[in-house]
């Protein structure tokens, strides 16, 4: 199908882009990589009067890594993350999750800002952002505000973003070198949206008990989820088989997945538990000391 008619603008600055969105009175849409928006236009599921292209705006395509964590400009592409070798130690969970994003051609064009703003329930980055307590830097007519991921994602394809606001950056907190982590998802074909997926990380205390457990899920709700019951089942416990099985049971019990043409709810629920078991086992096999050594070198 062909998209509806629309006007197009490619402003040079962020204030110009915000002014165009404000003048559009809700009938203007941002385009960055276009990997989510263009299909919506083609199927007439979106019909904006104006597309505002962010490609000329400086500094939105930068990855910054420092003591305050990782900061991803909204126009950073998936392939940029894949090529940034420092992320293997600065944020290995992010680096691993990006490997599961769609296909090579889409990773060459798709952007992180587009992903979080599209807010697909099965998308990898929203899941990582929520699991890691990320923050969104948002610019609008009233200035700049910081929104936690937990408040940003409101539901399937719904965020807290106003029509005249732009996500300019995603901020991920610092990553301790000895942290344990894992990311696993299952799709019918590699590159398809996940039927279910799990992102997790935790630290091990001096007594080898789990501390700061964060467990997130994708594909099993109307948006990315934090699995609080699973986190509670892990917190303060030794990472042994009973603990892992208890966390998996908690995860299955706390989600209410949809049924659709891809999978029934019961299948998604069972799959989530299996993925969590495997992810926890995988996290225990990692050698975080090797990451610490690589960072020191």
Secondary structure by P-SEA (a helix, b strand, c coil): cccccbbbbbbccaaaaaaaaaaacccbbbbcccaaaaaaaaaccccccbbbbccccccccccccccccbbbcccccaaaaaaccccccccaaaaaaaaacccccccccccaaaaaaaccccccaaaaaaaabbbbbccccccbbbbcccccccccccccccccccccbbbbcccccccccbbbbbcccccccccccccbbbbbcccccccbbbbbbcccccccccaaaaaaacccccccaaaaaaaaaaaaaaccccccccccaaaaaaaaaaaaaaaaaaaaaccaaaaaaaaac
